[in-house]
């Protein structure tokens, strides 16, 4: 029989973070359920879904995560691992209005694969393969890549790691200079013009491309979701099968608010490194947390003083992990600044060991050039060992031994003195005679001179 689970999405609207993971290398041999999804109308208000699972799976029923009020099935066609469904996706999305399941998106619907497909009732590893047709119009925006028969695939047991897709009347915006990224933006929902939103995402993507020396995403989807809250209250990356960056943007934001905000820069930085989870999330979060203000300073959206002010004020939050419990034991409160402090140390030690020629950021670029982006999973030490290989000496592995499993002593005040930077009475002061003062421009600007600012497309100043 058919059974229904009540909708319960756990969309944690807590903090900017990578939630999940990477496409398994295999899976093609797993038994599959195939779905043919047809949009009955261009806005994806109603779908017709034909499901058929491999007979070897002995599937006796399907579970729809959506509310049963929005699903109908024909008993004549239901059984033996097959089913034909009518799904009122538009009504479900209006009722749910949730990033983690489904929500209206202009003339389209944003929906996660787990809430799009009726799921086979089994605990086995099953590949869900679906394709979508549009006889009445409409389209799909997704970071998933279709196979040669037009099927997208998501493993049943890892559905919660797959990002949302968008079905209906929507045109993806390509970003100037970044053919790898597609922007999904509903029309007419913000106080500022659509062109201003697109210019902002393009500029942030450019700041990332400068850092990575290429686009950080093999192919990615950036989704801007209007929010009643102010500023840019939330962002996250889901990367199973393709990177999806979802960012909430307040309906009332000004252009100035957007360029003053950190979330989108942080999330796009996540795209350029492999997902590392064997020792916790601290290195992924440390990379994004450390380089976010750096990228914004290089783009001209933040002053060097403000970057040092932020680091001197915030880096102490990483000290319990770096000096005590160790980075892999850091809780949610410790991974961001604990990781950022590790990356600062890694940058300094790499530059010192190489006479200023090679920084930790050069290592990150080499890893990305090798294909290590967020859609693949690496052990933490694989990345750190790449850095030592680039340096030709065991600098970063030694640093890792001192701070990952457990912490060891670190004199942060002395580090700032050696760099020749201090914070007093709310003001940053520099001492160019300090021992490591020569590293400051390399850390902040990535070279000895300040790069040219990235244009905000003429939208700043007027709000
Ligand atoms: Zn993050």
Boltz pocket constraint, residues with backbone or C-beta under 6 A from the ligand:
constraints:
  - pocket:
      binder: B
      contacts: [[A, 16], [A, 17], [A, 18], [A, 266], [A, 270], [A, 284], [A, 285], [A, 288]]
      max_distance: 6.0
